[in-house]
C-alpha cells in the first residue's frame, strides 16, 4: 500500500473539516507597507531578503501558486494578487482553507488594517481578542503630554474598567510579554515597583511603548485575574518574537511561578505558535499543568 492510499481517510478528514483560526491578525488593504514576502518571515532588513531561500517559503510559494493556478515564482504570484485584488484573493484563500471562524487579535502595528467587521465578508464568524499591552498603551497615550498626571491607582482603575467593559464582547486576551520583558513574570510584583515603572515610562516620549518589566508584570497579573473572573483564555506569544528581547527570556518554563499561584489554578493559558523554538518545553508544561494549552498551527 502506497503512502497516499494509506492516509487517504486522514487526508480527506483534514480537508473536509472546517477550520477555526484561533490566532489571526487583521487583514491589511492593498498598498500597505507590509511586503508580501513579509508574510513568510519575521525577519527584517537584509535578513528578510534571504527568506525566499528557506524551505518553508519554497513550499508555501508552491502551494499558493497551485491555488492561484499560476507559475510558481514570487513575481508571478505577486502579479496575480495585484490583478485579482484583495477581496478576490482573500475569498479564494479562505474558501480553500475551509475557514469557518476567525479569532483576530488587535495587537497589529501594520498600516491600513481593515476593521474587524469587514472580515465577516470572508468568514462566517469573526471574534476579537484584546491585547492587554495594546490596551494599556492606548489608555496612557490618550494623555499626550510627557510626564502626565497618571498614577498607578488611576491607571489601574481605568485599565480594569475598560477591560471589564469589553470582557463580554471578546473571546480572549493576549500578552506580548515574551517580546518585551520576558516570561519570568513575577505574580507578586509590588505596587511600589510597578509605580516606579509607570513613572519611568511616562518620562519617555509618545506614543508610549511599554517595556518596563515591573509594569509589564503588573499589567499581566491584573489582566489574568480578570481573565479568570470572566472565563477568558489568555494567549501568550511565547517563543522568539522580534530582536528586542534575548531568546533565553522567552521560554515558557519561566511561567511556572504564575502557574503555581493559587489565584490562577483555573486560568486558561494558550501558548501561541507551539512555543517555537521551545515546543518541547511548551508541551511539557501542558502535560503537567491543566491551565496550559499549546497552540499548534
C-alpha positions as a Markdown table, in Angstrom:
| # | Residue | x | y | z |
|---|---|---|---|---|
| 1 | Unk | 0.0 | 0.0 | 0.0 |
| 2 | Unk | 1.5 | 3.4 | -1.0 |
| 3 | Unk | 1.5 | 6.3 | 1.4 |
| 4 | Unk | -1.3 | 8.2 | -0.4 |
| 5 | Unk | -3.7 | 5.3 | -0.1 |
| 6 | Unk | -2.6 | 4.6 | 3.5 |
| 7 | Unk | -3.5 | 8.1 | 4.7 |
| 8 | Unk | -6.4 | 8.7 | 2.3 |
| 9 | Unk | -9.0 | 8.8 | 5.0 |
| 10 | Unk | -6.9 | 11.1 | 7.2 |
| 11 | Unk | -6.3 | 13.5 | 4.3 |
| 12 | Unk | -10.0 | 13.5 | 3.4 |
| 13 | Unk | -10.9 | 14.3 | 7.1 |
| 14 | Unk | -8.4 | 17.1 | 7.3 |
| 15 | Unk | -9.6 | 18.7 | 4.0 |
| 16 | Unk | -13.3 | 18.4 | 4.9 |
| 17 | Unk | -13.1 | 19.6 | 8.5 |
| 18 | Unk | -13.9 | 23.3 | 8.9 |
| 19 | Unk | -11.1 | 25.3 | 10.5 |
| 20 | Unk | -11.2 | 27.8 | 13.3 |
| 21 | Unk | -8.2 | 30.1 | 13.0 |
| 22 | Unk | -7.6 | 31.0 | 16.7 |
| 23 | Unk | -4.5 | 33.1 | 16.1 |
| 24 | Unk | -5.4 | 35.5 | 13.3 |
| 25 | Unk | -4.4 | 39.1 | 12.6 |
| 26 | Unk | -6.2 | 41.9 | 10.9 |
| 27 | Unk | -6.1 | 41.9 | 7.1 |
| 28 | Unk | -4.4 | 44.8 | 5.5 |
| 29 | Unk | -5.6 | 46.8 | 2.5 |
| 30 | Unk | -3.8 | 47.0 | -0.8 |
| 31 | Unk | -1.0 | 49.5 | -0.6 |
| 32 | Unk | 0.0 | 48.5 | 3.0 |
| 33 | Unk | 3.7 | 48.8 | 3.7 |
| 34 | Unk | 3.7 | 45.1 | 4.6 |
| 35 | Unk | 5.6 | 43.3 | 1.8 |
| 36 | Unk | 4.1 | 40.0 | 0.6 |
| 37 | Unk | 7.4 | 38.3 | 1.4 |
| 38 | Unk | 7.0 | 39.6 | 5.0 |
| 39 | Unk | 4.1 | 37.1 | 5.5 |
| 40 | Unk | 6.6 | 34.3 | 5.4 |
| 41 | Unk | 9.2 | 35.6 | 7.9 |
| 42 | Unk | 9.5 | 37.9 | 10.9 |
| 43 | Unk | 13.0 | 38.9 | 9.7 |
| 44 | Unk | 13.6 | 42.4 | 8.5 |
| 45 | Unk | 16.3 | 44.3 | 6.7 |
| 46 | Unk | 18.9 | 42.2 | 4.9 |
| 47 | Unk | 17.7 | 39.0 | 6.6 |
| 48 | Unk | 14.3 | 39.3 | 5.0 |
| 49 | Unk | 15.9 | 39.2 | 1.6 |
| 50 | Unk | 17.1 | 35.6 | 2.4 |
| 51 | Unk | 13.6 | 34.3 | 3.1 |
| 52 | Unk | 13.0 | 33.1 | -0.5 |
| 53 | Unk | 15.8 | 30.6 | 0.0 |
| 54 | Unk | 14.2 | 28.9 | 3.0 |
| 55 | Unk | 12.3 | 25.6 | 2.7 |
| 56 | Unk | 9.0 | 26.9 | 4.3 |
| 57 | Unk | 8.9 | 29.8 | 1.8 |
| 58 | Unk | 9.6 | 27.5 | -1.2 |
| 59 | Unk | 6.9 | 25.0 | 0.0 |
| 60 | Unk | 4.4 | 27.8 | 0.7 |
| 61 | Unk | 5.0 | 29.5 | -2.6 |
| 62 | Unk | 4.4 | 26.3 | -4.5 |
| 63 | Unk | 1.1 | 25.7 | -2.7 |
| 64 | Unk | -0.1 | 29.3 | -3.3 |
| 65 | Unk | 0.9 | 29.2 | -6.9 |
| 66 | Unk | -1.1 | 25.9 | -7.3 |
| 67 | Unk | -4.1 | 27.6 | -5.7 |
| 68 | Unk | -3.8 | 30.6 | -8.0 |
| 69 | Unk | -3.1 | 28.4 | -11.0 |
| 70 | Unk | -0.1 | 30.4 | -11.9 |
| 71 | Unk | 3.7 | 29.8 | -12.3 |
| 72 | Unk | 5.4 | 29.0 | -9.0 |
| 73 | Unk | 7.5 | 32.2 | -8.9 |
| 74 | Unk | 7.3 | 35.1 | -6.5 |
| 75 | Unk | 7.0 | 37.5 | -9.4 |
| 76 | Unk | 4.0 | 35.6 | -10.9 |
| 77 | Unk | 2.3 | 35.1 | -7.6 |
| 78 | Unk | 2.5 | 38.8 | -6.7 |
| 79 | Unk | 1.4 | 39.8 | -10.3 |
| 80 | Unk | -1.7 | 37.5 | -9.8 |
| 81 | Unk | -2.5 | 39.1 | -6.5 |
| 82 | Unk | -2.3 | 42.6 | -7.9 |
| 83 | Unk | -4.5 | 41.7 | -10.8 |
| 84 | Unk | -7.2 | 39.9 | -8.7 |
| 85 | Unk | -7.4 | 42.4 | -5.8 |
| 86 | Unk | -7.7 | 41.9 | -2.1 |
| 87 | Unk | -11.3 | 40.7 | -1.9 |
| 88 | Unk | -11.0 | 38.1 | -4.6 |
| 89 | Unk | -7.7 | 36.7 | -3.3 |
| 90 | Unk | -8.9 | 36.6 | 0.3 |
| 91 | Unk | -12.1 | 34.8 | -0.6 |
| 92 | Unk | -10.1 | 32.3 | -2.7 |
| 93 | Unk | -7.7 | 31.5 | 0.2 |
| 94 | Unk | -10.3 | 31.3 | 2.9 |
| 95 | Unk | -12.6 | 29.0 | 0.9 |
| 96 | Unk | -9.6 | 26.7 | 0.0 |
| 97 | Unk | -8.7 | 26.6 | 3.7 |
| 98 | Unk | -12.3 | 25.9 | 4.7 |
| 99 | Unk | -12.1 | 28.6 | 7.5 |
| 100 | Unk | -15.3 | 28.7 | 9.5 |
| 101 | Unk | -14.3 | 31.3 | 12.1 |
| 102 | Unk | -11.6 | 33.8 | 12.8 |
| 103 | Unk | -10.2 | 34.8 | 16.2 |
| 104 | Unk | -8.5 | 38.1 | 15.5 |
| 105 | Unk | -6.2 | 40.0 | 17.9 |
| 106 | Unk | -5.8 | 43.7 | 17.9 |
| 107 | Unk | -2.0 | 43.9 | 18.5 |
| 108 | Unk | -1.0 | 44.5 | 14.9 |
| 109 | Unk | 1.0 | 47.7 | 14.3 |
| 110 | Unk | 0.7 | 47.4 | 10.5 |
| 111 | Unk | -0.8 | 50.3 | 8.5 |
| 112 | Unk | -4.1 | 50.1 | 6.6 |
| 113 | Unk | -5.6 | 47.3 | 8.7 |
| 114 | Unk | -9.2 | 46.5 | 8.0 |
| 115 | Unk | -11.9 | 47.0 | 10.6 |
| 116 | Unk | -13.0 | 43.8 | 12.3 |
| 117 | Unk | -16.5 | 43.9 | 10.9 |
| 118 | Unk | -15.1 | 43.8 | 7.3 |
| 119 | Unk | -13.6 | 40.3 | 7.9 |
| 120 | Unk | -17.1 | 38.9 | 8.0 |
| 121 | Unk | -17.2 | 39.1 | 4.2 |
| 122 | Unk | -14.7 | 36.2 | 4.2 |
| 123 | Unk | -15.5 | 34.1 | 7.3 |
| 124 | Unk | -18.9 | 33.2 | 8.8 |
| 125 | Unk | -17.8 | 34.0 | 12.3 |
| 126 | Unk | -15.3 | 36.7 | 13.5 |
| 127 | Unk | -14.3 | 37.2 | 17.1 |
| 128 | Unk | -11.9 | 39.6 | 18.8 |
| 129 | Unk | -9.0 | 39.0 | 21.2 |
| 130 | Unk | -7.8 | 42.1 | 23.1 |
| 131 | Unk | -4.0 | 42.7 | 23.5 |
| 132 | Unk | -3.5 | 43.8 | 27.1 |
| 133 | Unk | -0.4 | 45.8 | 26.4 |
| 134 | Unk | -2.0 | 47.5 | 23.4 |
| 135 | Unk | -5.0 | 48.5 | 25.7 |
| 136 | Unk | -2.7 | 49.8 | 28.4 |
| 137 | Unk | -0.7 | 51.8 | 25.9 |
| 138 | Unk | -3.8 | 53.2 | 24.3 |
| 139 | Unk | -5.1 | 54.4 | 27.7 |
| 140 | Unk | -1.8 | 56.1 | 28.6 |
| 141 | Unk | -1.3 | 57.6 | 25.2 |
| 142 | Unk | -4.7 | 59.3 | 25.4 |
| 143 | Unk | -2.8 | 61.8 | 27.5 |
| 144 | Unk | -0.3 | 63.0 | 25.0 |
| 145 | Unk | 1.8 | 65.2 | 27.3 |
| 146 | Unk | 5.0 | 63.6 | 28.6 |
| 147 | Unk | 5.0 | 63.4 | 32.4 |
| 148 | Unk | 1.2 | 63.3 | 32.6 |
| 149 | Unk | -0.8 | 63.0 | 35.8 |
| 150 | Unk | -1.3 | 59.3 | 35.7 |
| 151 | Unk | -0.7 | 57.4 | 39.0 |
| 152 | Unk | -0.6 | 53.7 | 39.3 |
| 153 | Unk | -4.0 | 53.8 | 41.1 |
| 154 | Unk | -5.7 | 56.0 | 38.4 |
| 155 | Unk | -4.2 | 53.9 | 35.6 |
| 156 | Unk | -5.3 | 50.6 | 37.2 |
| 157 | Unk | -8.8 | 51.9 | 37.7 |
| 158 | Unk | -9.0 | 53.0 | 34.0 |
| 159 | Unk | -7.4 | 49.8 | 32.7 |
| 160 | Unk | -9.5 | 47.4 | 34.7 |
| 161 | Unk | -12.7 | 49.3 | 34.0 |
| 162 | Unk | -12.0 | 49.3 | 30.2 |
| 163 | Unk | -11.1 | 45.6 | 30.2 |
| 164 | Unk | -14.2 | 44.6 | 32.1 |
| 165 | Unk | -16.4 | 46.7 | 29.8 |
| 166 | Unk | -15.4 | 44.6 | 26.8 |
| 167 | Unk | -15.0 | 41.3 | 28.5 |
| 168 | Unk | -18.4 | 40.0 | 27.4 |
| 169 | Unk | -17.8 | 41.1 | 23.8 |
| 170 | Unk | -14.5 | 39.3 | 23.3 |
| 171 | Unk | -13.3 | 35.7 | 23.4 |
| 172 | Unk | -9.8 | 36.1 | 24.9 |
| 173 | Unk | -6.9 | 38.3 | 26.0 |
| 174 | Unk | -3.4 | 38.3 | 24.6 |
| 175 | Unk | 0.0 | 39.2 | 26.0 |
| 176 | Unk | 3.2 | 40.1 | 24.2 |
| 177 | Unk | 5.4 | 39.8 | 27.3 |
| 178 | Unk | 7.8 | 37.4 | 25.5 |
| 179 | Unk | 8.6 | 40.2 | 23.0 |
| 180 | Unk | 9.1 | 42.9 | 25.6 |
| 181 | Unk | 10.1 | 42.0 | 29.1 |
| 182 | Unk | 10.3 | 38.2 | 29.1 |
| 183 | Unk | 8.1 | 35.4 | 30.6 |
| 184 | Unk | 9.7 | 35.3 | 34.0 |
| 185 | Unk | 6.6 | 37.1 | 35.3 |
| 186 | Unk | 6.5 | 37.9 | 39.0 |
| 187 | Unk | 3.0 | 37.3 | 40.3 |
| 188 | Unk | 3.8 | 39.2 | 43.5 |
| 189 | Unk | 5.2 | 42.3 | 41.8 |
| 190 | Unk | 4.8 | 45.2 | 44.3 |
| 191 | Unk | 2.8 | 48.4 | 43.7 |
| 192 | Unk | 5.9 | 50.3 | 44.6 |
| 193 | Unk | 7.9 | 48.7 | 41.8 |
| 194 | Unk | 5.0 | 49.0 | 39.3 |
| 195 | Unk | 4.5 | 52.7 | 40.2 |
| 196 | Unk | 8.2 | 53.3 | 39.6 |
| 197 | Unk | 7.9 | 51.5 | 36.3 |
| 198 | Unk | 4.9 | 53.6 | 35.3 |
| 199 | Unk | 6.8 | 56.8 | 36.3 |
| 200 | Unk | 9.8 | 55.8 | 34.1 |
| 201 | Unk | 7.5 | 55.0 | 31.2 |
| 202 | Unk | 5.7 | 58.4 | 31.5 |
| 203 | Unk | 9.0 | 60.2 | 31.3 |
| 204 | Unk | 9.5 | 58.8 | 27.7 |
| 205 | Unk | 8.2 | 60.2 | 24.5 |
| 206 | Unk | 4.8 | 59.4 | 23.0 |
| 207 | Unk | 3.4 | 57.3 | 21.6 |
| 208 | Unk | 4.4 | 55.1 | 24.6 |
| 209 | Unk | 5.5 | 51.5 | 24.0 |
| 210 | Unk | 5.7 | 49.8 | 27.4 |
| 211 | Unk | 8.9 | 47.8 | 28.1 |
| 212 | Unk | 9.4 | 48.2 | 31.8 |
| 213 | Unk | 9.3 | 44.7 | 33.3 |
| 214 | Unk | 7.7 | 45.6 | 36.6 |
| 215 | Unk | 4.9 | 47.5 | 34.9 |
| 216 | Unk | 4.6 | 44.7 | 32.4 |
| 217 | Unk | 4.2 | 42.1 | 35.1 |
| 218 | Unk | 1.7 | 44.2 | 37.0 |
| 219 | Unk | -0.5 | 44.6 | 33.9 |
| 220 | Unk | -0.3 | 40.9 | 33.1 |
| 221 | Unk | -1.3 | 39.8 | 36.6 |
| 222 | Unk | -4.2 | 42.2 | 36.8 |
| 223 | Unk | -5.3 | 41.0 | 33.3 |
| 224 | Unk | -5.1 | 37.4 | 34.2 |
| 225 | Unk | -7.2 | 38.0 | 37.3 |
| 226 | Unk | -9.9 | 39.5 | 35.0 |
| 227 | Unk | -9.5 | 36.6 | 32.6 |
| 228 | Unk | -10.2 | 34.1 | 35.4 |
| 229 | Unk | -13.2 | 36.2 | 36.5 |
| 230 | Unk | -14.8 | 36.2 | 33.0 |
| 231 | Unk | -13.6 | 32.7 | 32.0 |
| 232 | Unk | -11.4 | 34.1 | 29.2 |
| 233 | Unk | -8.3 | 32.4 | 27.9 |
| 234 | Unk | -5.0 | 34.3 | 27.9 |
| 235 | Unk | -3.0 | 33.9 | 24.7 |
| 236 | Unk | 0.7 | 34.3 | 25.3 |
| 237 | Unk | 3.1 | 34.9 | 22.4 |
| 238 | Unk | 5.9 | 32.6 | 23.6 |
| 239 | Unk | 9.0 | 31.7 | 21.8 |
| 240 | Unk | 11.0 | 34.2 | 19.8 |
| 241 | Unk | 9.4 | 37.3 | 18.6 |
| 242 | Unk | 11.5 | 40.3 | 17.4 |
| 243 | Unk | 15.1 | 41.0 | 18.2 |
| 244 | Unk | 14.3 | 43.3 | 21.1 |
| 245 | Unk | 14.5 | 40.6 | 23.6 |
| 246 | Unk | 17.0 | 37.8 | 24.1 |
| 247 | Unk | 15.8 | 34.3 | 23.3 |
| 248 | Unk | 16.7 | 33.0 | 26.8 |
| 249 | Unk | 13.9 | 35.1 | 28.3 |
| 250 | Unk | 11.2 | 33.6 | 26.1 |
| 251 | Unk | 11.0 | 30.0 | 27.2 |
| 252 | Unk | 7.6 | 29.1 | 28.7 |
| 253 | Unk | 9.3 | 27.4 | 31.6 |
| 254 | Unk | 9.5 | 30.9 | 33.1 |
| 255 | Unk | 5.8 | 30.9 | 33.6 |
| 256 | Unk | 6.0 | 28.4 | 36.4 |
| 257 | Unk | 5.6 | 31.0 | 39.2 |
| 258 | Unk | 2.3 | 32.2 | 37.6 |
| 259 | Unk | 1.1 | 28.6 | 37.1 |
| 260 | Unk | 1.8 | 27.7 | 40.7 |
| 261 | Unk | 0.0 | 30.7 | 42.1 |
| 262 | Unk | -3.3 | 29.7 | 43.7 |
| 263 | Unk | -5.1 | 32.6 | 42.1 |
| 264 | Unk | -4.6 | 31.1 | 38.7 |
| 265 | Unk | -5.2 | 27.4 | 39.1 |
| 266 | Unk | -8.4 | 27.8 | 37.0 |
| 267 | Unk | -6.9 | 30.2 | 34.4 |
| 268 | Unk | -6.6 | 29.2 | 30.7 |
| 269 | Unk | -3.2 | 29.9 | 29.1 |
| 270 | Unk | -2.7 | 29.3 | 25.4 |
| 271 | Unk | 0.9 | 29.2 | 24.3 |
| 272 | Unk | 0.9 | 30.5 | 20.7 |
| 273 | Unk | 3.0 | 29.2 | 17.9 |
| 274 | Unk | 3.6 | 26.0 | 19.8 |
| 275 | Unk | 6.1 | 28.0 | 21.8 |
| 276 | Unk | 8.6 | 27.5 | 19.0 |
| 277 | Unk | 11.5 | 27.1 | 19.3 |
| 278 | Unk | 10.5 | 25.9 | 22.8 |
| 279 | Unk | 7.9 | 23.4 | 21.6 |
| 280 | Unk | 9.2 | 20.6 | 23.8 |
| 281 | Unk | 9.1 | 22.9 | 26.9 |
| 282 | Unk | 5.6 | 24.1 | 26.0 |
| 283 | Unk | 4.3 | 20.5 | 25.5 |
| 284 | Unk | 5.8 | 19.5 | 28.9 |
| 285 | Unk | 4.0 | 22.4 | 30.6 |
| 286 | Unk | 0.7 | 21.3 | 29.1 |
| 287 | Unk | 1.3 | 17.7 | 30.4 |
| 288 | Unk | 1.7 | 18.8 | 34.0 |
| 289 | Unk | -0.4 | 22.0 | 34.3 |
| 290 | Unk | -4.1 | 21.7 | 33.4 |
| 291 | Unk | -4.1 | 25.5 | 32.8 |
| 292 | Unk | -1.8 | 25.3 | 29.8 |
| 293 | Unk | -2.7 | 24.5 | 26.1 |
| 294 | Unk | -0.1 | 24.8 | 23.4 |
| 295 | Unk | -1.5 | 26.2 | 20.2 |
| 296 | Unk | -0.2 | 24.3 | 17.1 |
| 297 | Unk | -0.5 | 25.5 | 13.6 |
